[in-house]
Amino acid sequence: MRDLFDILIPVCLLIVLGVLAVGVYSLFRGGSFARSYSNKLMRLRVLTQFIAILVLVAAFVWRRHGAH
């Protein structure tokens, strides 16, 4: 399970970074693309951050529990 978290944590963080980058790009680009996608992308960013935090907490709990 430890190996799973070693892979899952960076993947989650990269997904958050990717969604954030596309969202910021859409905000600066403006136009119809920004009107259509910027709010949706920022909501997706919040969701992906929440998932990443859950994975980090689960890894912390798993490793702390496994140490005893």
N, C-alpha and C positions, 0 to 999 in steps of 0.2 A: 504494500500500500504506500510505503514511503516513496517508491519510485514513481508511482502514479502522481503524487503531489509534486514531485520534482519536475514533472512534465506539465502538469495541469496549471500550476501557478504561473509560469512564464507565458503559457498559451493564453490564459485569461487576461494577463496584463497586456499582451500584444493586441488582443482583440479590443480592449478598452482604448489603447493608444490609437489603433486604426480607426475606430468609430469617432474618437475625438478629433483626429486629424481631418477626416472627411467632413465632420460637422463644422469645424472652424473654417475649412476651405469653402463650404457652402455659404457660411455667413459672409465671408469676404468677397465671394464671387457675386453675390446679389442676383437680381433678376428673378425669373420664374423658377429657376432651380432652387434658389434659396427659399422662396415662398413655399415651394412644394416639400422640400426635404430638411431644412435646417432644424425646425422644431421636432420633427420625427427623429432626426439623428441625435439631437440632444437628449430626447427621452430614451432612446436606445442606449446612449452613453450611460445614463443613470442606471438603467437596468443591468448593463454589463458590469458597471462598477459594483453594484449590489451583489451580483453573482461572484465577482472576484473577491469581494470581502468575505462572502460565505465560504469560499474555497480556502482562503487564508485562515479563517477561524477554524475550519474543520481540520486543516493541516496542523495548526497549533495544538488543538485539543488532541488529535490523534498522536502527535509526537510526544506531548506531555503525558498522555495516558500510557503510551507504550514505554516510556522511560522508567516506569515503576514496576 
